[in-house]
Amino acid sequence: MRSITIVGLMLVAGCSDASVPAAQADGAAPNQAVTAAPGNALVDRVVSLGLTARQLEDAEIVDASGRELGDVERLVFGADGELLTLVVEIEDSDPDRFVMLPLEGLTVVQRGDDRDLQAKMTREQLAALPAAAR
């Protein structure tokens, strides 16, 4: 299972309120990456598009025809706790390529038991997005 990485925002270990910014809670510098463990309140909190952090991170990115474009790898939050962007691994890229996908234009689609995110872009447009670190 992938872990959820939160940039500069939430302290997830040893804190009963997952909405406390990490920089305030433990003196960490802003934009420090913090990883959420499974079962933490953050993982099951609805963060965007009516989905929890866990559901978003399990989602695939598909085009209008349902063809898979990539997989959500991480969620990037702002200091205010708002989800800013998704880090997506482009499907069948070799070597693996990761891009920053904004939330604008994404819609939730049900495919079997899965909830995926449909993008209004092609694979080429997705690949042209700014690169993200793995």
Backbone hydrogen bonds, N-H to C=O, Kabsch-Sander energy under -0.5 kcal/mol:
donor,donor_aa,acceptor,acceptor_aa,energy
4,I,36,A,-0.9
5,T,3,S,-0.6
6,I,34,V,-3.3
7,V,5,T,-0.5
8,G,6,I,-0.7
8,G,32,Q,-2.1
11,L,20,V,-1.9
12,V,10,M,-0.6
18,A,16,S,-0.7
20,V,17,D,-1.7
24,Q,21,P,-0.7
25,A,21,P,-2.4
26,D,22,A,-2.4
27,G,23,A,-0.6
28,A,22,A,-0.9
32,Q,29,A,-1.2
34,V,6,I,-2.6
36,A,4,I,-2.9
40,N,37,A,-2.0
43,V,40,N,-0.6
44,D,40,N,-1.0
45,R,42,L,-1.4
47,V,51,L,-2.4
48,S,51,L,-1.5
51,L,48,S,-2.6
53,A,42,L,-0.6
53,A,45,R,-1.4
54,R,43,V,-2.5
56,L,52,T,-2.6
57,E,53,A,-2.3
58,D,54,R,-1.4
59,A,55,Q,-0.5
59,A,56,L,-1.1
61,I,70,G,-3.2
62,V,60,E,-0.5
62,V,117,L,-2.7
63,D,67,R,-2.2
66,G,63,D,-2.0
69,L,61,I,-3.7
70,G,61,I,-1.6
71,D,89,E,-2.1
72,V,59,A,-2.2
73,E,87,V,-3.5
74,R,87,V,-1.4
75,L,5,T,-0.5
76,V,85,T,-2.5
77,F,75,L,-0.5
78,G,82,E,-2.8
81,G,78,G,-1.9
83,L,47,V,-0.5
84,L,76,V,-3.0
85,T,76,V,-1.6
86,L,101,L,-2.6
87,V,74,R,-2.6
88,V,86,L,-0.6
88,V,99,V,-2.8
89,E,71,D,-2.8
90,I,88,V,-0.6
90,I,97,R,-2.6
91,E,69,L,-2.9
93,S,90,I,-1.5
99,V,88,V,-2.5
100,M,130,P,-2.5
101,L,86,L,-3.5
101,L,99,V,-0.7
103,L,84,L,-0.6
106,L,103,L,-2.0
107,T,118,Q,-1.8
109,V,116,D,-2.8
111,R,109,V,-0.5
111,R,114,D,-3.0
114,D,111,R,-2.1
116,D,109,V,-3.0
116,D,114,D,-0.6
117,L,60,E,-2.8
118,Q,107,T,-3.5
118,Q,116,D,-0.5
119,A,62,V,-2.9
119,A,117,L,-0.5
121,M,119,A,-0.7
126,L,122,T,-2.3
127,A,123,R,-2.7
128,A,124,E,-1.1
129,L,126,L,-1.7
132,A,98,F,-2.7
